[in-house]
Every structure is written in structure tokens, then in C-alpha cells.
Amino acid sequence: EGNETASVVGGSLASFTANLTGQNRSDTKNATLFAQLAADAAFDRQSQPMEWYHQYVEVLSQIGWNRPGFNFSSYTSGGTTVQLDQAVLTILGGLATANEIAMVAATMEALKEMSDDSKQMTVWDSKSSDGSKGNFQILPCTREDNGDVAMILTGMQFTAHHSEKRFLWFSWSSDSIKIVQAAARFVLNEDIYKEVRKAIVERLGERATKYVAEIPLGD
């Protein structure tokens, strides 16, 4: 606590501001992993992405995260090339604070510096992309002035003409990739979540360790 931290959580990158408690961070990681696994059980993450996202958001709402409008639209870079990490920062620009945007940028850069065989990159690759298709989430999280735990759920899905292992940082030609995105600020109802916290931890079991890996952000 007291420092910004980040984690790979399945196919998500979660970043946490310094004002979140250890319990807040654990709850967010467990809740988002639980929702991912529940959506995975219902739909194929890559071939049925919109159905997958509907289930993912529905599960989050059932365990205490509010459910704002979360509607997908096409993303265009406005240029001849597009880089997904930069697209993420552009999308966050309308919802996140400058500190949250900087934290997400640092998280993506820190993951980029990790080797292909690191646990962080292995988990990320296995859950966020399948060849030329991808489905991933970027989750900056904070505690607001009124004490609420808030998360900007940034969901992205892409279909490309070819496969790139480090797709998040690759410079795609704009006509070689189709991107859809949605983003909204979710707030946790902690009274609801505390009633399901223990059951979620028990249901996750060893998968909470298997699919979560911390990302060192440095000083």
C-alpha cells in the first residue's frame, strides 16, 4: 500500500493508484478474474467477443460492480498506422485523470520490457490474443474522494490480417486491423462484494495464482 502497483490478471492489465488498500486491490483482481473465467465458460473469448463481454459485464454487476452503459464502437486512429497501446491512452483520455493515464502508460511499458517467457507475458499472451484476434481489458483503478473503489473498464477487441505476438506495441497499418472498443467507469458496491468475497476466493482456488502476475513498476 502507498505505491502504484500493476498486475496481469488473465487477459487484463490492472493498475492501482497509491490510495487503494491491499484489500481493494485483491478484491478487484479476484472479481475481474472471476468474471473473465465465468465468461470463458459461456463463450469463446476470441470468436464470440461481444457475447463474451456481455457475460463478463453481467457477472461483474452481479458481484457488486455497478453496470453503466458499455457499448462498443469502431476505433480509428485517423492515420495510416495504429498502435494499440497508444489507442488505449487516447480512449482513456475522456474518462481518466492525468495520473491514471500516466499509470496505465507505465504499466504497459513495464510489461513491454518483460521477456517473452516471463510469467507476466505468458499469462497475458495466452488470455488476450489468439493468433490474429485479440480481446483484452485495461483497468486503471483508484479510490475516489468519497471512498468508493472505482475502475475504468476499457475493453478492446481486434481482428487483424496477420498475427503479431507483441500486438499491443506493434505498429499496424490501419487497413490491416479492425478495432472495436468500449470504456466506462465502474464503481464497487463494497456492501455487496463483501457478501461474496469468500465464495469467489474459494471458487478461484489455485487459478488466482495461475492467472495473476505482478508487474514491477520500479521507483
C-alpha positions, 0 to 999 in steps of 0.5 A: 500500500502507498505505491502504484502497483500493476498486475496481469490478471488473465487477459487484463492489465490492472493498475492501482493508484497509491490510495487503494488498500491491499484489500481493494486491490485483491478484491478487484483482481479476484472479481475481474478474474472471476468474471473473465473465467465465468465468461470463458465458460459461456463463450469463446473469448476470441470468436464470440467477443461481444457475447463474451463481454456481455457475460463478463459485464453481467457477472461483474454487476452481479458481484457488486460492480455497478453496470453503466452503459458499455457499448462498443464502437469502431476505433480509428486512429485517423492515420495510416498506422495504429498502435494499440497501446497508444489507442488505449491512452487516447480512449482513456483520455475522456474518462481518466485523470492525468495520473491514471493515464500516466499509470496505465502508460507505465504499466504497459511499458513495464510489461513491454520490457518483460521477456517473452517467457516471463510469467507476466507475458505468458499469462497475458499472451495466452488470455488476450490474443489468439493468433490474429484476434485479440480481446483484452481489458485495461483497468486503471483503478483508484479510490475516489474522494468519497471512498468508493473503489472505482475502475475504468473498464476499457475493453478492446477487441481486434481482428487483424490480417496477420498475427503479431505476438507483441500486438499491443506495441506493434505498429499496424497499418490501419487497413490491416486491423479492425478495432472495436472498443468500449470504456466506462467507469465502474464503481464497487458496491463494497456492501455487496462484494463483501457478501461474496468475497469468500465464495469467489476466493474459494471458487478461484482456488489455485487459478488466482495464482495461475492467472495473476502476475505482478508487474514491477513498476520500479521507483 
